[in-house]
Amino acid sequence: MSAERRFGSEKIVSLTHHPDGLAGTVVDVVGNAELQGRLMGMGLFVGTRFELLRKGSTRSNKPFLLAIGETRIAVDYRIAKMIFVEP
């Protein structure tokens, strides 16, 4: 699966390629209904605005840390690469 997509003229990237410290919007979640349900339960679904506070890493098992309003959530690299966002 590519880390980059294009919808019209907008550049859409996997959360794994979104710049640290910048806000964005979730535009797609690629995964089964169980994964989408888990993410929705945490407040992360298509249309959600977020700020990427810290990028994760596969080497150190460090999760991606996102701010959604006053809420902070963490997702691992495997899940982050299935979340597509735009700036």
N, C-alpha and C positions, 0 to 999 in steps of 0.2 A: 504494500500500500504506500502510495506516495505521501510525503509530508506536506505537499503543497497542492492546492486545487484552485481553480478559478471559477467563480460564479459571476457571469457577466464580466465587468471590468474590475471587480474586487479581488484582491489577493487573499486567499484563505490558506492558513497554515495549521499544522498540528500544534497543539499546545506545547509540544516539545521544542518547537522552533519559534515560539512567541518570545519577544524580548523581555527580559527581567525588568520589573518595576513599571511596566506599561499596562494600561487598561485595555480591555478588549471585550468582544461579545462572542458568545458561543453561537455558532451557526449550524453545527451538525455534530451528532454523536453516533459513531459507527460501532454498533455492538448489539448484542441480543437484548431482549426485553428485560431480563434480570439486571443487567448492567445499567441500562437506561433508568430503570426503577430505582436502583441504589443511588445513582447520581441525582435523580430528581428529589429523592428523600433528603439529600444534602443541600438542595437548592441550586443544583447545576443542571440546567436544561437549555434547549435552544432559546435564544433571546436574552439569556442572563448576561448582565454586565459584571465584569470582574477586574481585579488587578492582580497580576502575577507578582507575588511578593518574593518568591524564591524558586529558581529552577531546580528540578530534581536531577538525579544522576543514577544511571544503572550501576556504575562502578561502586558507589558508596551506599546504595540502597536508600539514598536521601529522597524523600517525596517532593512533589511540586506543592507549594503552599500558595493558595489563592485567597483573596479577600473578596467576599460578596457582601457588600454593605458592612455591617459590624461583625459578620460571621467569618471565621477562618476555616478552610477545609484543606485537607491534604490528599493528594492522589499519587499513586506510584507511576513510574515511567510507562509501564505496560498499558495503563488506562489513559494516561495523558496523551499518548500517541493516537488514541481513538477519538479524541476531542478536537474538533476543528473550530478555529476562531478567526476573527478578523479584528484589526486594530480599531 
